[in-house]
């Protein structure tokens, strides 16, 4: 399962809860980038720029998506990378966590030190960035409006969707990864 959405949409918090409910592994691509680079995401952006961050994000995402029974929380810009959504393993469920831009900005500002794109973008630019990404997020199989909702409630909704989907398909399905385009 892959969670997509803009920064501060709740992917990491909700993803960990969903994995716990399903008994699956949870992987946050930002954490994997930090582990691989030996520095924070903000430091990676500062030192290598967004292109350097995205390159490492693409590498760790490939590895995470090869795992079975995993909930992957992607970075907000991950779906914009060519081929990222097309390379998902067969049977993968994609979930878009969405909220109004004002709410996302308020949440992100509470964690401004860990949000490198906020350091270089004004609210208008951030809103434009979200609008540019929305068509990619909209490719997700499920869209959940997280506005004003508790993470546990959202996680329950996603876990229920996985259970319904597994009953219909007879299990989580094959997990063979399709090739990414570079």
N, C-alpha and C positions, 0 to 999 in steps of 0.2 A: 504494500500500500504506500502511496506517495501523497504527502500533503503539500499543497501549493498555496500561495497567497502572498500578499504584500507583507512588508516588515510589520511586526507587531500584531499580526492577525491571529497569533496564538498557536502557530504550528508546533513549536517546541513543547510548550506546556501541554497542549491537547494531545500531541503525538505520544508523549510519554504515558499519558493516562490511557490512551487507546491501546498501546502495546501492553500495558499492565492488565487491562481487562481481557485482552485476547490471549495473553500468555506468550506474546511474541517479543522479539527483540526491538528496541528503539534505537534509531540512528539519526543524529542531527548532522547534516552536512557541514554546518558552520563549525561544529565541534571537531569533526574529522579534519577540516581544513586547518584549524588551530593546532591539532595534534601533529599533522604532517608538517606544517610550517614552523612549529615551535614558537608561535606568537599568536596574539589575538587577531581576530578578523580585522579590527581597526588598524592594527600594525601592518597586516598584510596589505590592506588598501593603501596605507601610507607609503610603504616601502616599494610595493610592486604595482600599485594601481589596480583599478577594477579588472583590467585584462589579466593580470597575474592572479588575482583572486579567482576569477572565473575559470581559468585554466586548471587550478588546483581543485576547485569545486567540481569541475567536470570529471576529473580523475577519481576523486573519492566517491562521487555519485555512482560512477560505473561499478565500483567495488561494492558499494552498499546495495545496489540493485541486483547484484548477483546472489544475494542472500535470500533464503526462503523465510517465510513468516516473519517479515520485518515491516516496521512502520518507519518510513523515511520522511523526516522533516527537511524540506529543501529551503535554500535561500530564496528570498523574494524575487531575484532576477533569474533563477535557474530555468524557468520555463522559456525564457527568451533565447536561450542558447540553442542554436540550430540543432535539430535532431533530438533534443532532450526528451520531449514527450513521446516522440516516435520510437525511441529506443527502450521504452519501458518493457519489462518482461510480459509475455503473454499472460493474461489473467489479472494483471495489476489493476487495482482500484485506485483512481485518482480522486482526491477530495480537495476542493477549493474552499479555504476558510476566508470569508469575505466580511467586510464591515464598511460603513461609510468612511470616507477619507478623513473627516474631522476626528472621528474616534480613533482611527489608526494613528493619526499624528499625535493625539494626546497620549496614547499608549507608548508610542515610540519616544516621545520627548521624556517620558519617565525613565527611559533607558538610553538617553542621548549619547552617553559615552561609548556605548557598544553598537551604535548605529552610524557607521561611517558615511552613508549617503546623506544623513541629516546634516552633517557638518558642511556639506557643499551645496545643499539645496534649500531654498526657501520654501514655505508652504505651497506657493503656487507651482513651483517646480516639482515638488513632491506629488502634488495632485496630478500634474501632467504625466509624471512617471507612472503613477498608478493607472491612469487612463490608457497609457501606451501598453501596459502589461495586461490589462483586463482581457483582451481577446485570447491571449495564451492561457490565462487562468481559466477562462470559460470553456476550454477544451476538457476540463475535468469532468468525470462522470457524475460527480455529486457536488453541488454548491451548498454551503451552509453559511447563513448569515450569523456571525458571532456577536453582533451588536447587543450589548447589554446582557449577554448570557454568561453563565459560569462555565469554566473549562470542563468540569465533571459532566455537566449536562450535554455539552457538545461531544465529549468522548463517548458517552452512552449512546448518543444518536449514531455516531460512526460505527461503534462496535455492533449495534443492532443491524446496521446496513450490511456489514461484513457477514454477520450470521445469516441474514436473509439471502444474500448473494451466494454464500457457500451452499445453502440448501438448494437453491435453484440450479447451481452449476455442479453440484456434487463434490464440492471441495474447493480449495483455493486455486486450483488450476495449475497448469504448467508454468514454470517460471524461467523459461529460456529467454535470455536477453537478445533483443534485436540489435543490430549494429548501429552505432552512432555515426552521424556525419560530422566531419570536422570542419 
